[in-house]
Amino acid sequence: MIAITVAAIAKLKAIQVHHPEDPVVRFSIRDLDDSRLSFSITLEATHQSDDDVQQIDGLIIAVDRRSAPRMERVTVDYTEADGFRFLHDEEGRSLPLLTLPTLN
C-alpha cells in the first residue's frame, strides 16, 4: 500500500479542482536504467480493472499492477520548495500520513 502525506493529499485535491473530468490520481514507477527510477503522477478519467485502487481522504488513487509491488514502502510527500517527492522506506515514514486500506 502506498502512503501519502497530508500535504500531498491537499496539493492533489487543489490540482483536481482544475481537472474535474479526471478524478483518478495514478502513481507509477518505471526503470530509466539499471540505477535510476522514474516516478510519475497523472490524473485520469477512470482506473483500469487490474489497478490497485485506494481511496484516501476523498482521492481515488490507482497504481498499475506492475508498479504496485515497488510502491509498497514509498511515501508520496509535497512541499512548496521541492514539489512532489517519492520517499522510500523509513525516510518517509516519519512524515504525517493519511492512509486507508486498499479497496477491492
HELIX and SHEET records of a PDB file:
HELIX    1   1 VAL A    6  GLN A   16  1                                  11    
HELIX    2   2 ALA A   68  MET A   71  5                                   4    
HELIX    3   3 GLU A   90  ARG A   93  1                                   4    
SHEET    1   A 3 ALA A   3  ILE A   4  0                                        
SHEET    2   A 3 VAL A  74  THR A  79  1                                        
SHEET    3   A 3 GLY A  83  HIS A  88 -1                                        
SHEET    1   B 5 LEU A  37  GLU A  44  0                                        
SHEET    2   B 5 VAL A  24  ASP A  31 -1                                        
SHEET    3   B 5 LEU A  59  VAL A  63  1                                        
SHEET    4   B 5 ASP A  52  ILE A  56 -1                                        
SHEET    5   B 5 THR A 102  LEU A 103 -1                                        
END                                                                             
